[in-house]
Amino acid sequence: MSTLAELAVEVLTCPDGHEKCAISRRNAARWFAAREAGEPLEIGQASPPDFPARPARPELLDPRDVPRRRPGSPEGRKALLHAVAHIELNAVDLHWDIVARFTDVKMPLGFYDDWVKSADEESKHFGLVCAALEAHGSFYGDLAAHAGMWRAAEDTRTDLLGRLAVVPMVLEARGLDVTPGMIEVFKRAGDDQTVAALEVIYAEEVGHVAYGSKWFNFLCGRGELDPKAEFHRLVRHYFHGALKPPFNEEKRADAGLPPDFYWPLAEGMPPPYAR
């Protein structure tokens, strides 16, 4: 019987995006079926790759070299969708990577429930966005993509607290800030399919940020660390650049992120309560 860590590595080592997500969803279903039966899979240990397997396309470029297109045009909306698909595929790998990479840290089974569920949902998101891309006459791999998406994983590969701070609590929280604007772009274009896909993503990403906040606070409590001070320290150490307002304070609060966690990290912007 495969361990959960081995199932995670199976996802990480699959290069094809659609096949990766199919394996992800199958392995998530296997984990939850075993949990429902009261016979959870062994967590085990595995050796996840330093960089997950990727298809030959899209071409991965330095962020400065990725062409910028205005979302007001059909080509711009297609490019925006392609970027979202790339983010979702990286998120699938990020969530399985946290399962496989940190098995040396003893965690409750609920930790694995949360990240397997997140990986399953990101796999669904990738499929939804790819279907929307196809409706635009495109596909994932049609355009160049951002090569820096995995940098946060590389930087935090030996630090679970750092991974939780930077990936769900910074990068995924940023998705809560920008997704409402993307939804409006596609609403104005009359693209109901894409709007529906983005609304699913927006609703479920709150949970992913919340999982990050929950387990970050859990580990801080275990280590008798002040969560806010530790968050500030880790983000300044691992995250390259300041956080960018405006922030979706309502959804961040729903996910367990209070303003005094992120406002002090916004360059040149004092927190509202200090003005």
Backbone as numpy.savetxt, mean C-alpha at the origin, in Angstrom:
# Nx Ny Nz CAx CAy CAz Cx Cy Cz
2.28 -29.29 3.90 1.43 -28.09 3.90 2.31 -26.84 3.90
2.03 -25.91 3.02 2.81 -24.67 2.95 2.56 -23.82 4.18
3.60 -23.10 4.62 3.43 -22.12 5.68 2.95 -20.81 5.06
2.48 -19.90 5.90 2.04 -18.60 5.39 3.20 -17.85 4.77
4.38 -17.92 5.37 5.54 -17.23 4.81 5.87 -17.76 3.42
5.74 -19.06 3.21 5.99 -19.63 1.89 4.94 -19.18 0.88
3.68 -19.08 1.32 2.64 -18.57 0.43 2.92 -17.12 0.03
3.45 -16.35 0.97 3.80 -14.96 0.68 4.90 -14.89 -0.37
5.92 -15.71 -0.23 7.03 -15.71 -1.18 6.56 -16.17 -2.57
5.58 -17.06 -2.61 5.03 -17.47 -3.91 4.47 -16.27 -4.67
3.81 -15.37 -3.95 3.29 -14.15 -4.58 4.44 -13.26 -5.02
5.39 -13.05 -4.14 6.48 -12.11 -4.39 7.36 -12.54 -5.56
7.43 -13.81 -5.84 8.32 -14.31 -6.91 7.59 -14.55 -8.22
6.32 -14.18 -8.30 5.58 -14.30 -9.57 5.72 -12.99 -10.35
6.23 -13.03 -11.59 6.46 -11.77 -12.31 5.23 -11.16 -12.97
4.28 -11.96 -13.39 3.12 -11.43 -14.12 2.12 -10.81 -13.15
1.71 -9.58 -13.42 0.85 -8.87 -12.50 -0.48 -9.57 -12.25
-1.15 -9.99 -13.30 -2.46 -10.62 -13.15 -2.33 -11.98 -12.47
-1.32 -12.74 -12.83 -1.11 -14.04 -12.18 -0.72 -13.84 -10.72
0.12 -12.82 -10.44 0.51 -12.51 -9.06 -0.74 -12.26 -8.21
-1.66 -11.48 -8.75 -2.86 -11.15 -7.98 -3.79 -12.35 -7.83
-3.83 -13.22 -8.84 -4.63 -14.44 -8.72 -4.06 -15.36 -7.64
-2.75 -15.50 -7.61 -2.10 -16.30 -6.55 -2.35 -15.66 -5.19
-2.24 -14.34 -5.14 -2.47 -13.61 -3.89 -3.86 -13.90 -3.34
-4.86 -13.82 -4.20 -6.23 -14.03 -3.74 -6.46 -15.49 -3.34
-5.87 -16.40 -4.08 -5.99 -17.82 -3.74 -5.34 -18.13 -2.40
-4.13 -17.57 -2.18 -3.42 -17.83 -0.93 -4.10 -17.16 0.26
-4.69 -15.98 0.02 -5.45 -15.33 1.09 -6.66 -16.18 1.48
-7.36 -16.71 0.47 -8.52 -17.56 0.75 -8.10 -18.80 1.53
-6.95 -19.35 1.19 -6.45 -20.53 1.91 -6.17 -20.20 3.37
-5.55 -19.05 3.63 -5.27 -18.64 5.00 -6.56 -18.49 5.80
-7.54 -17.81 5.24 -8.77 -17.54 5.98 -9.63 -18.78 6.13
-9.58 -19.69 5.16 -10.31 -20.95 5.30 -9.74 -21.75 6.47
-8.42 -21.78 6.59 -7.79 -22.50 7.70 -8.11 -21.83 9.03
-8.15 -20.51 9.04 -8.49 -19.77 10.27 -9.94 -20.08 10.67
-10.83 -20.10 9.69 -12.24 -20.37 9.96 -12.42 -21.78 10.50
-11.61 -22.70 10.02 -11.68 -24.09 10.48 -11.03 -24.30 11.84
-10.40 -23.24 12.37 -9.73 -23.37 13.65 -8.40 -24.08 13.58
-7.86 -24.17 12.37 -6.57 -24.85 12.16 -5.65 -23.93 11.36
-5.22 -22.81 11.96 -4.42 -21.83 11.21 -3.12 -22.42 10.68
-2.75 -21.97 9.50 -1.48 -22.39 8.93 -0.33 -21.93 9.82
0.72 -22.69 9.82 1.93 -22.25 10.51 2.47 -21.01 9.81
2.95 -20.05 10.60 3.54 -18.85 9.99 4.83 -19.21 9.28
5.69 -19.96 9.93 6.91 -20.43 9.30 7.93 -19.33 9.08
8.91 -19.66 8.29 9.95 -18.72 7.90 10.26 -18.90 6.43
10.67 -17.83 5.78 10.99 -17.89 4.36 12.01 -16.80 4.05
12.50 -16.80 2.83 13.46 -15.79 2.38 12.85 -14.99 1.24
12.14 -13.91 1.57 11.55 -13.10 0.50 12.63 -12.43 -0.34
12.40 -12.22 -1.62 13.40 -11.55 -2.46 13.56 -10.09 -2.04
14.75 -9.54 -2.30 14.97 -8.13 -2.00 14.07 -7.23 -2.83
13.76 -7.69 -4.05 12.87 -6.95 -4.94 11.90 -7.95 -5.56
10.60 -7.68 -5.51 9.64 -8.66 -6.04 9.76 -8.82 -7.55
9.38 -9.98 -8.03 9.42 -10.24 -9.47 8.45 -9.30 -10.19
8.88 -8.84 -11.36 8.10 -7.88 -12.14 8.08 -8.30 -13.61
7.02 -7.93 -14.33 6.99 -8.21 -15.76 7.99 -7.34 -16.52
8.24 -7.70 -17.77 9.17 -6.92 -18.60 8.65 -5.49 -18.81
7.35 -5.33 -18.85 6.71 -4.02 -18.95 5.78 -3.85 -17.77
5.67 -2.64 -17.23 6.15 -1.36 -17.76 7.64 -1.15 -17.53
8.19 -0.28 -18.39 9.55 0.20 -18.16 9.54 1.03 -16.89
10.52 0.76 -16.01 10.61 1.49 -14.75 11.65 2.60 -14.86
11.21 3.82 -14.60 12.06 5.00 -14.76 12.28 5.69 -13.42
13.34 6.48 -13.36 13.51 7.38 -12.24 12.28 8.29 -12.17
11.78 8.56 -10.96 10.57 9.40 -10.85 10.64 10.70 -11.63
11.83 11.29 -11.74 11.97 12.56 -12.48 11.78 12.38 -13.98
11.91 11.13 -14.45 11.85 10.88 -15.89 10.48 10.38 -16.35
9.57 10.14 -15.42 8.23 9.68 -15.82 7.46 10.87 -16.39
6.97 10.78 -17.63 6.27 11.93 -18.24 5.05 12.35 -17.42
4.88 13.64 -17.29 3.72 14.17 -16.57 2.65 14.58 -17.57
1.42 14.16 -17.33 0.31 14.48 -18.22 -0.83 15.06 -17.40
-1.51 16.03 -17.96 -2.62 16.66 -17.24 -3.84 15.75 -17.29
-4.51 15.53 -16.14 -5.64 14.60 -16.11 -6.89 15.09 -16.81
-6.87 16.34 -17.33 -8.04 16.85 -18.03 -8.23 16.25 -19.41
-7.21 15.57 -19.93 -7.30 14.97 -21.26 -7.47 13.46 -21.14
-8.00 12.80 -22.19 -8.10 11.33 -22.15 -6.75 10.66 -21.91
-5.68 11.18 -22.55 -4.36 10.60 -22.34 -3.89 10.79 -20.90
-4.21 11.94 -20.34 -3.84 12.19 -18.95 -4.57 11.28 -17.99
-5.84 11.03 -18.26 -6.60 10.12 -17.38 -6.08 8.69 -17.52
-5.71 8.32 -18.73 -5.13 6.98 -18.92 -3.83 6.86 -18.15
-2.99 7.89 -18.19 -1.72 7.86 -17.45 -1.96 7.80 -15.95
-2.98 8.52 -15.47 -3.30 8.50 -14.05 -3.74 7.09 -13.63
-4.57 6.46 -14.43 -5.01 5.10 -14.13 -3.83 4.13 -14.13
-2.92 4.31 -15.07 -1.76 3.43 -15.13 -0.92 3.58 -13.86
-0.77 4.80 -13.40 -0.01 5.04 -12.17 -0.69 4.37 -10.98
-2.02 4.45 -10.93 -2.75 3.81 -9.82 -2.58 2.29 -9.88
-2.65 1.72 -11.08 -2.45 0.27 -11.21 -1.07 -0.13 -10.70
-0.07 0.68 -11.01 1.30 0.40 -10.56 1.39 0.47 -9.04
0.73 1.44 -8.44 0.70 1.55 -6.98 0.03 0.33 -6.37
-1.09 -0.09 -6.94 -1.82 -1.23 -6.37 -1.01 -2.51 -6.47
-0.31 -2.71 -7.57 0.50 -3.93 -7.71 1.65 -3.92 -6.70
2.27 -2.77 -6.50 3.31 -2.68 -5.49 2.74 -2.92 -4.09
1.51 -2.47 -3.86 0.90 -2.68 -2.55 0.66 -4.16 -2.27
0.28 -4.91 -3.30 0.14 -6.37 -3.12 1.44 -6.94 -2.58
2.54 -6.60 -3.22 3.84 -7.12 -2.80 4.24 -6.59 -1.42
3.96 -5.33 -1.15 4.33 -4.76 0.16 3.63 -5.50 1.30
2.37 -5.85 1.11 1.63 -6.51 2.19 2.08 -7.96 2.37
2.37 -8.65 1.28 2.89 -10.01 1.43 4.33 -9.98 1.97
5.07 -8.95 1.61 6.45 -8.84 2.10 6.49 -8.68 3.62
5.56 -7.89 4.17 5.57 -7.69 5.63 5.22 -9.00 6.34
4.44 -9.86 5.68 4.11 -11.17 6.24 5.35 -12.06 6.28
6.11 -12.08 5.18 7.24 -13.01 5.05 8.52 -12.51 5.71
8.73 -11.20 5.73 10.05 -10.67 6.09 10.28 -10.58 7.59
9.24 -10.44 8.37 9.43 -10.14 9.79 8.95 -11.29 10.69
9.09 -12.51 10.22 8.64 -13.65 11.01 9.48 -13.86 12.27
10.62 -13.19 12.36 11.43 -13.28 13.58 10.81 -12.47 14.73
9.85 -11.58 14.41 9.16 -10.81 15.43 7.86 -11.54 15.79
7.72 -11.95 17.02 6.53 -12.68 17.45 5.33 -11.75 17.45
4.34 -12.09 16.62 3.14 -11.26 16.51 1.89 -12.13 16.65
0.79 -11.54 17.14 -0.47 -12.29 17.22 -0.98 -12.67 15.82
-1.83 -13.69 15.75 -2.38 -14.11 14.46 -3.17 -12.98 13.80
-3.73 -12.08 14.61 -4.48 -10.96 14.05 -3.63 -10.08 13.15
-2.34 -9.98 13.44 -1.42 -9.22 12.59 -1.43 -9.80 11.17
-1.36 -11.11 11.09 -1.33 -11.77 9.78 -2.70 -11.70 9.11
-3.78 -11.81 9.90 -5.11 -11.63 9.32 -5.22 -10.28 8.61
-4.74 -9.23 9.26 -4.88 -7.88 8.70 -4.09 -7.73 7.41
-2.85 -8.21 7.37 -2.04 -7.96 6.18 -2.39 -8.90 5.03
-2.85 -10.11 5.36 -3.34 -10.99 4.29 -4.62 -10.40 3.69
-5.49 -9.89 4.54 -6.72 -9.24 4.04 -6.37 -8.03 3.18
-5.41 -7.24 3.62 -5.00 -6.07 2.84 -4.44 -6.49 1.48
-3.60 -7.53 1.47 -3.03 -8.00 0.21 -4.12 -8.49 -0.73
-5.12 -9.17 -0.18 -6.24 -9.65 -0.99 -7.01 -8.48 -1.59
-7.25 -7.45 -0.78 -7.97 -6.29 -1.29 -7.16 -5.53 -2.32
-5.85 -5.40 -2.13 -5.02 -4.72 -3.14 -5.02 -5.50 -4.45
-5.07 -6.83 -4.36 -5.14 -7.65 -5.57 -6.43 -7.37 -6.33
-7.52 -7.24 -5.57 -8.81 -6.88 -6.18 -8.72 -5.50 -6.81
-8.10 -4.56 -6.10 -7.96 -3.19 -6.63 -7.21 -3.18 -7.96
-6.13 -3.95 -8.03 -5.35 -4.01 -9.28 -6.25 -4.48 -10.43
-7.06 -5.48 -10.17 -7.96 -5.96 -11.22 -8.98 -4.92 -11.63
-9.53 -4.19 -10.67 -10.51 -3.15 -10.98 -9.89 -2.05 -11.84
-8.67 -1.62 -11.49 -8.03 -0.54 -12.23 -7.60 -1.03 -13.62
-7.14 -2.27 -13.71 -6.78 -2.80 -15.03 -7.99 -2.88 -15.94
-9.15 -3.25 -15.39 -10.38 -3.28 -16.20 -10.73 -1.88 -16.68
-10.54 -0.88 -15.81 -10.80 0.50 -16.21 -9.82 0.94 -17.29
-8.56 0.54 -17.15 -7.55 0.85 -18.18 -7.95 0.26 -19.53
-8.42 -0.97 -19.50 -8.81 -1.63 -20.75 -9.98 -0.90 -21.40
-10.87 -0.36 -20.57 -11.98 0.43 -21.12 -11.48 1.71 -21.77
-10.27 2.16 -21.39 -9.63 3.32 -22.01 -8.74 2.91 -23.19
-8.81 1.66 -23.59 -8.01 1.18 -24.71 -6.55 0.98 -24.34
-6.26 0.71 -23.08 -4.89 0.57 -22.63 -4.76 -0.68 -21.77
-3.62 -0.84 -21.13 -3.36 -2.00 -20.27 -2.17 -1.66 -19.38
-2.04 -2.40 -18.27 -0.90 -2.18 -17.39 0.38 -2.64 -18.10
1.34 -1.75 -18.18 2.57 -2.00 -18.93 2.65 -1.17 -20.20
1.55 -0.52 -20.54 1.49 0.30 -21.76 2.34 1.56 -21.63
2.51 2.07 -20.41 3.25 3.30 -20.15 4.39 3.03 -19.17
5.36 3.90 -19.16 6.45 3.79 -18.18 5.90 4.07 -16.78
6.62 3.58 -15.78 6.15 3.73 -14.40 7.31 4.14 -13.49
6.95 4.47 -12.28 7.83 4.99 -11.24 8.70 3.86 -10.68
10.01 3.98 -10.74 10.92 2.94 -10.25 11.17 3.02 -8.76
10.72 4.09 -8.11 11.04 4.28 -6.70 10.05 3.70 -5.72
9.03 2.99 -6.24 7.96 2.51 -5.37 8.44 1.55 -4.28
9.48 0.79 -4.56 9.94 -0.22 -3.61 10.98 0.34 -2.63
11.34 1.59 -2.77 12.41 2.13 -1.94 12.08 2.05 -0.45
10.84 2.34 -0.09 10.47 2.29 1.33 10.63 0.89 1.89
10.34 -0.12 1.07 10.50 -1.50 1.53 11.97 -1.84 1.70
12.79 -1.39 0.77 14.23 -1.65 0.88 14.81 -0.98 2.12
14.42 0.25 2.35 14.98 1.01 3.46 14.58 0.43 4.82
13.42 -0.20 4.89 12.90 -0.70 6.17 12.93 -2.22 6.26
13.76 -2.87 5.47 13.73 -4.34 5.39 14.15 -5.02 6.68
14.80 -4.30 7.60 15.19 -4.89 8.88 14.48 -4.24 10.06
13.44 -3.45 9.80 12.82 -2.66 10.87 11.30 -2.67 10.70
10.64 -3.55 11.45 9.19 -3.66 11.33 8.48 -2.38 11.72
8.90 -1.74 12.80 8.27 -0.47 13.19 8.45 0.57 12.09
9.63 0.63 11.51 9.87 1.56 10.41 8.99 1.26 9.22
8.82 -0.02 8.90 7.95 -0.39 7.77 6.52 0.06 8.03
6.01 -0.18 9.24 4.65 0.23 9.55 4.49 1.75 9.50
5.49 2.47 9.97 5.41 3.93 9.96 5.38 4.48 8.54
6.25 3.95 7.68 6.43 4.56 6.36 5.43 4.06 5.32
5.13 2.76 5.33 4.26 2.24 4.26 2.78 2.53 4.53
2.15 1.90 5.53 0.73 2.24 5.69 0.47 3.64 6.25
1.31 4.11 7.19 0.99 5.34 7.90 1.45 6.61 7.18
2.31 6.47 6.18 2.69 7.63 5.36 2.22 7.43 3.92
2.70 6.37 3.25 2.41 6.22 1.83 0.93 5.92 1.57
0.37 4.98 2.32 -1.04 4.68 2.10 -1.94 5.79 2.63
-1.51 6.45 3.69 -2.29 7.60 4.17 -2.33 8.70 3.11
-1.27 8.83 2.32 -1.26 9.80 1.23 -2.36 9.48 0.22
-2.63 8.20 0.03 -3.72 7.82 -0.86 -5.06 8.35 -0.38
-5.26 8.41 0.93 -6.50 8.98 1.46 -6.62 10.46 1.13
-5.47 11.14 1.02 -5.47 12.57 0.71 -5.82 12.84 -0.75
-5.30 12.02 -1.66 -5.38 12.34 -3.09 -6.51 11.65 -3.82
-7.04 10.54 -3.28 -8.05 9.79 -4.02 -9.34 10.58 -4.25
-9.84 11.37 -3.28 -11.06 12.13 -3.59 -10.91 13.03 -4.82
-9.75 13.64 -4.99 -9.52 14.47 -6.17 -9.52 13.66 -7.45
-8.96 12.44 -7.40 -8.98 11.58 -8.58 -10.41 11.17 -8.92
-11.20 10.87 -7.91 -12.60 10.51 -8.16 -13.31 11.64 -8.89
-13.05 12.89 -8.47 -13.70 14.03 -9.12 -13.27 14.17 -10.58
-12.00 13.89 -10.87 -11.51 13.94 -12.26 -12.34 13.03 -13.14
-12.56 11.80 -12.69 -13.27 10.83 -13.53 -14.78 11.05 -13.50
-15.29 11.65 -12.42 -16.71 12.04 -12.42 -16.97 13.08 -13.48
-16.07 14.08 -13.57 -16.24 15.14 -14.57 -16.17 14.59 -15.98
-15.40 13.51 -16.15 -15.27 12.89 -17.47 -16.40 11.92 -17.76
-17.31 11.72 -16.80 -18.42 10.79 -17.01 -18.00 9.34 -17.03
-16.90 9.01 -16.38 -16.35 7.65 -16.39 -16.82 6.91 -15.14
-18.02 6.35 -15.21 -18.62 5.72 -14.04 -17.85 4.47 -13.60
-17.28 3.73 -14.53 -16.55 2.52 -14.17 -15.35 2.84 -13.30
-14.58 3.86 -13.71 -13.40 4.22 -12.94 -13.79 4.83 -11.60
-14.85 5.64 -11.58 -15.32 6.22 -10.32 -15.67 5.11 -9.33
-16.39 4.08 -9.81 -16.77 2.98 -8.93 -15.54 2.25 -8.40
-14.54 2.03 -9.26 -13.32 1.35 -8.83 -12.58 2.17 -7.77
-12.46 3.47 -8.00 -11.73 4.32 -7.06 -12.47 4.46 -5.73
-13.79 4.42 -5.76 -14.55 4.50 -4.51 -14.35 3.25 -3.66
-14.24 2.08 -4.31 -13.92 0.85 -3.57 -12.53 0.97 -2.94
-11.57 1.43 -3.73 -10.19 1.58 -3.23 -10.16 2.54 -2.06
-10.83 3.66 -2.20 -10.83 4.71 -1.16 -11.39 4.17 0.15
-12.50 3.43 0.07 -13.12 2.90 1.29 -12.22 1.89 1.98
-11.58 1.03 1.20 -10.80 -0.06 1.80 -9.41 0.39 2.24
-8.88 1.44 1.65 -7.56 1.92 2.06 -7.57 2.48 3.48
-8.72 2.97 3.93 -8.81 3.44 5.32 -8.43 2.30 6.26
-8.91 1.10 5.95 -8.60 -0.05 6.78 -7.12 -0.38 6.78
-6.46 -0.24 5.63 -5.04 -0.57 5.55 -4.21 0.40 6.40
-4.55 1.67 6.34 -3.86 2.65 7.18 -4.13 2.34 8.65
-5.37 1.96 8.95 -5.73 1.63 10.33 -4.94 0.44 10.86
-4.70 -0.56 10.00 -3.91 -1.71 10.42 -2.48 -1.27 10.77
-1.95 -0.39 9.94 -0.61 0.12 10.23 -0.56 0.83 11.57
-1.55 1.70 11.81 -1.60 2.44 13.07 -1.78 1.49 14.25
-2.66 0.51 14.10 -2.93 -0.43 15.19 -1.68 -1.20 15.60
-0.97 -1.76 14.62 0.18 -2.60 14.95 1.41 -1.77 15.31
1.48 -0.55 14.78 2.54 0.36 15.21 2.37 0.67 16.71
1.16 1.00 17.11 0.90 1.30 18.51 1.08 0.06 19.39
0.72 -1.09 18.88 0.92 -2.35 19.61 2.41 -2.55 19.91
3.25 -2.39 18.89 4.69 -2.62 19.08 5.30 -1.54 19.97
4.83 -0.31 19.84 5.33 0.75 20.74 4.97 0.42 22.18
3.74 -0.06 22.41 3.36 -0.43 23.76 4.21 -1.56 24.31
4.48 -2.54 23.44 5.32 -3.67 23.87 6.72 -3.19 24.24
7.23 -2.22 23.50 8.58 -1.73 23.75 8.65 -0.53 24.67
7.49 -0.13 25.23 7.42 1.03 26.12 7.97 2.28 25.45
7.52 2.49 24.20 7.93 3.66 23.42 6.75 4.61 23.29
7.04 5.89 23.21 6.01 6.88 22.95 5.66 6.84 21.45
4.43 6.47 21.06 4.13 6.27 19.64 4.36 7.51 18.78
3.94 8.68 19.27 4.09 9.89 18.46 5.56 10.22 18.24
6.36 10.20 19.29 7.79 10.51 19.17 8.49 9.48 18.29
8.10 8.22 18.43 8.74 7.16 17.63 8.35 7.29 16.16
7.10 7.63 15.90 6.66 7.86 14.52 7.45 8.99 13.88
7.58 10.09 14.59 8.35 11.22 14.05 9.80 10.82 13.78
10.39 10.08 14.69 11.79 9.66 14.52 11.95 8.75 13.29
11.07 7.78 13.16 11.19 6.81 12.07 10.91 7.43 10.71
9.90 8.30 10.64 9.58 8.93 9.36 10.73 9.85 8.94
11.28 10.60 9.86 12.42 11.47 9.52 13.63 10.65 9.08
13.77 9.45 9.64 14.91 8.61 9.30 14.72 7.92 7.94
13.52 7.41 7.68 13.32 6.55 6.51 12.64 7.23 5.33
11.83 8.24 5.60 11.06 8.85 4.51 11.83 10.01 3.92
11.93 10.06 2.61 12.76 11.05 1.93 11.88 12.24 1.52
11.95 13.30 2.29 11.15 14.48 2.00 10.09 14.70 3.07
9.46 15.86 3.02 8.42 16.20 3.98 7.07 15.66 3.52
6.15 15.52 4.45 4.79 15.15 4.09 4.09 16.35 3.45
3.20 16.06 2.51 2.62 17.14 1.71 1.15 17.35 2.04
0.81 18.50 2.64 -0.60 18.84 2.79 -1.17 19.24 1.43
-2.50 19.33 1.28 -3.51 19.18 2.33 -3.71 17.72 2.73
-4.09 17.52 3.99 -4.33 16.20 4.52 -5.83 15.95 4.66
-6.23 14.72 4.42 -7.62 14.32 4.62 -7.77 13.95 6.10
-7.97 14.97 6.92 -7.93 14.77 8.36 -9.05 13.85 8.84
-10.21 13.90 8.22 -11.33 13.05 8.64 -10.99 11.57 8.45
-10.55 11.21 7.24 -10.24 9.81 6.97 -8.99 9.35 7.72
-8.02 10.23 7.88 -6.85 9.87 8.67 -7.26 9.59 10.12
-8.18 10.38 10.66 -8.66 10.13 12.02 -9.40 8.80 12.09
-10.20 8.49 11.07 -10.89 7.21 11.03 -9.90 6.05 11.07
-8.70 6.27 10.51 -7.67 5.25 10.46 -6.75 5.28 11.68
-7.05 6.12 12.66 -6.24 6.16 13.87 -5.00 7.02 13.79
-4.99 7.96 12.84 -3.85 8.87 12.70 -4.27 10.28 13.15
-3.91 10.70 14.35 -4.26 12.05 14.79 -3.37 13.11 14.14
-3.85 14.36 14.07 -3.09 15.41 13.39 -1.70 15.65 13.95
-1.50 15.46 15.26 -0.18 15.75 15.81 0.86 14.69 15.45
0.44 13.62 14.75 1.40 12.67 14.20 2.01 13.22 12.91
1.17 13.76 12.02 1.68 14.09 10.69 1.93 15.57 10.44
1.20 16.48 11.09 1.43 17.89 10.81 2.86 18.35 11.13
3.47 17.90 12.22 4.85 18.34 12.48 5.86 17.89 11.42
5.46 16.94 10.57 6.35 16.44 9.52 6.11 17.11 8.18
5.16 18.05 8.14 4.87 18.78 6.91 5.80 19.98 6.81
6.59 20.02 5.77 7.60 21.06 5.62 6.98 22.45 5.56
7.44 23.32 6.44 7.01 24.70 6.42 5.60 24.95 6.85
4.95 23.92 7.41 3.54 24.05 7.76 3.35 23.72 9.24
3.12 24.74 10.08 2.82 24.44 11.49 1.48 23.74 11.59
1.30 22.85 12.57 0.00 22.19 12.73 -1.10 23.20 13.04
-2.34 22.94 12.62 -3.42 23.90 12.82 -3.59 24.30 14.29
-3.38 23.35 15.21 -3.60 23.66 16.62 -2.48 24.53 17.18
-1.40 24.79 16.40 -0.29 25.63 16.89 -0.33 27.02 16.27
-1.31 27.27 15.43 -1.37 28.56 14.73 -2.03 29.62 15.62
